[in-house]
Amino acid sequence: MEYLVVDTRSAVPLYVQILDQIRGRAGDGALPPGTPLPSVRQLASDLSINPNTVAKAYMFLEREGIIHTVRRRGTFVSDMARTKAREIADQRLGEALDRVLQEAAAFGMDQKQLLDAMKQRLRREDPRKRPSGGM
């Protein structure tokens, strides 16, 4: 799978990197339902990692309903992958926002200060707002 990349120096476990990338691509439609995935051995070979790591990622993805395995045929993106991936993303975003709200409260920020800080961050992170190189 040429579009999957793992960073062996990252603090994020390799299996999490794999499942996050597959989940993300299923969620944004880049991996449509029915798309075949490489076998555990093939993906492990492609990424130069242990097959058990890929098997662990596939196991979590299957439990989440993102992928399904058909015996002797392979592993495929499920029909509900996009919906499931979005549900997981929404849940994780909600949890992250809860942490941000707790931190803001701990720092004594009111809603206006928090919203201003968020808007400033969004402007900084939005590639459309960044100046282009030549002008």
Secondary structure, DSSP 8 states (H G I E B T S, - for coil): -TT----TTSSS-HHHHHHHHHHHHHHTTSS-TT-EE--HHHHHHHHTS-HHHHHHHHHHHHHHTSEEEETTTEEEE-TTHHHHHHHHHHHHHHHHHHHHHHHHHHTT--HHHHHHHHHHHHHHH-GGGS--TT-
